[in-house]
């Protein structure tokens, strides 16, 4: 927890980042939106955005389908409940730089769903790494870009940069 980390003498309060993949990617966006002490957010292959669309249209298989719907809820009620957990409801409140990576061939969490959440990050705060052939957390053509942004943040350099052509 960030409260505990910030009590440690070896922790620079200006260099606290929140990083996660899949469900952890979504939770990293939520954490950064709720606690502005984070200086950097790095979600990759984020799960959870637009679960209503995932359940209805099955662009991915995570985390469940309509079979998980409680018996006492209608489909409409179930989809409304899922919408409360959508990271898109939180991302407009992020104040730190966000470096996000997604694979366009991700069959677990559809790229379009991730874009729904990331599109609400305030302008100028996001650096998006799109890997056209990457699956869920694997196969990124640009895997070093996210790491370089994170390393730059840790060195107190500007974390977002324009990549150079090889």
Backbone torsions as a table, in degrees:
resi	resn	phi	psi	omega
1	UNK	NA	144.9	-176.3
2	UNK	-65.5	-32.5	178.5
3	UNK	-59.6	-46.1	179.7
4	UNK	-66.3	-46.3	-178.6
5	UNK	-55.9	-41.4	-176.1
6	UNK	-71.6	-11.7	175.2
7	UNK	-85.4	-9.5	-177.2
8	UNK	-84.9	130.9	-176.2
9	UNK	-62.9	-27.1	-178.5
10	UNK	-82.2	-3.0	-178.5
11	UNK	-95.1	124.3	174.3
12	UNK	-83.0	114.6	-176.2
13	UNK	-62.3	-16.6	178.4
14	UNK	-88.6	-4.0	-175.3
15	UNK	-121.5	31.7	178.9
16	UNK	-92.8	123.6	-178.7
17	UNK	-118.2	155.6	173.2
18	UNK	-121.6	125.0	-172.9
19	UNK	-134.3	140.7	175.8
20	UNK	-170.3	155.9	177.3
21	UNK	-119.1	153.5	179.8
22	UNK	60.4	-125.5	178.3
23	UNK	-60.7	-36.1	176.9
24	UNK	-63.3	-29.1	175.7
25	UNK	-65.4	-43.7	177.2
26	UNK	-64.7	-42.9	-179.2
27	UNK	-67.6	-29.9	176.3
28	UNK	-65.9	-37.7	177.4
29	UNK	-66.3	-42.1	178.8
30	UNK	-63.7	-44.8	179.9
31	UNK	-60.4	-44.4	-179.4
32	UNK	-65.6	-29.5	179.2
33	UNK	-78.1	-30.4	-177.6
34	UNK	-87.9	-22.8	-176.4
35	UNK	-132.2	105.9	-174.8
36	UNK	-81.3	11.0	173.9
37	UNK	-80.1	-15.0	175.7
38	UNK	-70.8	136.7	-179.8
39	UNK	-100.4	-5.9	-174.4
40	UNK	-162.7	139.8	179.2
41	UNK	-130.4	129.7	-179.2
42	UNK	-132.8	85.0	174.3
43	UNK	-86.5	143.5	174.6
44	UNK	-138.6	137.4	-179.1
45	UNK	49.5	51.8	-170.9
46	UNK	-68.3	132.6	173.2
47	UNK	-92.6	176.4	174.6
48	UNK	85.6	-32.8	-179.5
49	UNK	-62.3	141.5	176.0
50	UNK	50.2	50.4	176.5
51	UNK	-61.5	-30.3	178.1
52	UNK	-59.9	-41.9	-179.8
53	UNK	-70.5	-40.0	178.8
54	UNK	-61.4	-45.5	-179.0
55	UNK	-66.6	-41.1	-176.8
56	UNK	-74.4	-43.2	-171.8
57	UNK	-111.1	-5.8	175.9
58	UNK	53.6	51.3	175.3
59	UNK	-75.5	-15.4	177.3
60	UNK	-143.1	-175.4	179.9
61	UNK	-120.3	3.9	-176.5
62	UNK	-105.3	142.0	-2.7
63	UNK	-95.5	-11.9	-178.0
64	UNK	-167.6	173.6	175.7
65	UNK	-115.5	-168.7	-177.7
66	UNK	-63.8	-16.9	178.7
67	UNK	-65.9	-17.8	179.5
68	UNK	-86.4	-3.2	-178.4
69	UNK	-63.9	129.2	176.0
70	UNK	-57.8	141.5	-175.8
71	UNK	-60.9	-27.6	-177.7
72	UNK	-88.6	5.9	178.9
73	UNK	-112.7	142.1	172.1
74	UNK	-76.9	166.9	177.4
75	UNK	-59.5	-41.7	-179.9
76	UNK	-61.7	-44.0	178.4
77	UNK	-64.1	-41.3	-180.0
78	UNK	-61.6	-46.0	179.8
79	UNK	-66.0	-35.5	176.6
80	UNK	-66.0	-41.7	177.4
81	UNK	-60.8	-44.2	178.9
82	UNK	-60.2	-35.0	-176.6
83	UNK	-63.1	-25.2	179.0
84	UNK	-66.4	-23.9	-176.7
85	UNK	-96.3	7.8	-177.1
86	UNK	-75.2	122.6	178.0
87	UNK	-57.9	-23.2	178.0
88	UNK	-59.8	-23.9	177.2
89	UNK	-71.7	-13.8	-174.1
90	UNK	-113.1	-31.3	-166.3
91	UNK	-62.9	-22.8	178.8
92	UNK	-67.4	-14.1	180.0
93	UNK	-95.1	2.4	178.2
94	UNK	-69.7	135.0	-179.1
95	UNK	-115.5	-7.2	-179.0
96	UNK	-102.8	164.9	174.7
97	UNK	-62.2	142.3	178.8
98	UNK	-121.6	125.6	172.0
99	UNK	-114.0	111.2	-175.5
100	UNK	-117.3	142.1	176.5
101	UNK	-123.5	140.0	175.0
102	UNK	-143.4	149.2	176.2
103	UNK	-100.5	128.6	-177.6
104	UNK	-73.7	-12.3	177.1
105	UNK	-103.8	18.1	-178.5
106	UNK	-69.1	117.2	179.6
107	UNK	-98.3	2.1	178.0
108	UNK	-95.4	-53.6	176.5
109	UNK	-125.4	108.1	-173.5
110	UNK	-58.9	140.5	-179.3
111	UNK	-57.3	-39.9	179.7
112	UNK	-60.8	-36.9	178.2
113	UNK	-65.4	-41.7	179.7
114	UNK	-64.9	-39.7	178.8
115	UNK	-61.2	-35.3	178.4
116	UNK	-56.9	-42.5	179.6
117	UNK	-76.4	-44.6	-175.9
118	UNK	-68.4	-25.7	-178.9
119	UNK	-66.8	-16.9	179.3
120	UNK	-90.2	-7.0	176.7
121	UNK	-63.9	134.3	-177.8
122	UNK	-54.0	144.2	-178.5
123	UNK	-54.3	137.3	178.8
124	UNK	83.7	-1.9	-178.3
125	UNK	-103.3	-5.9	-172.4
126	UNK	-120.7	141.4	172.5
127	UNK	-125.4	113.4	-173.6
128	UNK	-104.7	125.8	177.4
129	UNK	-106.3	111.1	179.3
130	UNK	-104.5	124.0	178.6
131	UNK	-110.1	105.7	-171.7
132	UNK	-58.7	-32.2	-175.2
133	UNK	-107.8	4.9	-176.4
134	UNK	-77.2	143.3	174.2
135	UNK	-93.8	-160.4	-177.6
136	UNK	-73.0	95.6	176.9
137	UNK	80.1	10.7	-178.2
138	UNK	-146.4	153.0	173.8
139	UNK	85.8	15.7	-178.8
140	UNK	-66.6	131.2	176.1
141	UNK	-74.4	-27.1	-175.2
142	UNK	-115.5	39.1	-173.6
143	UNK	-59.8	-25.9	-178.9
144	UNK	-78.8	-18.8	-178.0
145	UNK	-63.7	-46.3	179.0
146	UNK	-62.4	-44.6	178.6
147	UNK	-62.0	-39.3	178.2
148	UNK	-64.8	-41.1	177.7
149	UNK	-62.2	-43.3	179.5
150	UNK	-64.0	-44.7	178.6
151	UNK	-61.4	-39.1	178.8
152	UNK	-64.1	-40.8	177.4
153	UNK	-61.1	-45.7	-179.6
154	UNK	-62.7	-29.6	178.2
155	UNK	-86.9	7.5	-179.2
156	UNK	65.4	28.0	173.6
157	UNK	-98.5	164.0	178.0
158	UNK	-59.8	121.2	-173.3
159	UNK	-74.6	-22.1	-178.7
160	UNK	-101.1	135.3	-178.3
161	UNK	-147.1	162.9	175.1
162	UNK	-91.5	125.5	-179.8
163	UNK	-67.1	149.1	176.7
164	UNK	-95.5	151.6	177.9
165	UNK	-76.9	143.6	-178.9
166	UNK	-68.0	NA	NA
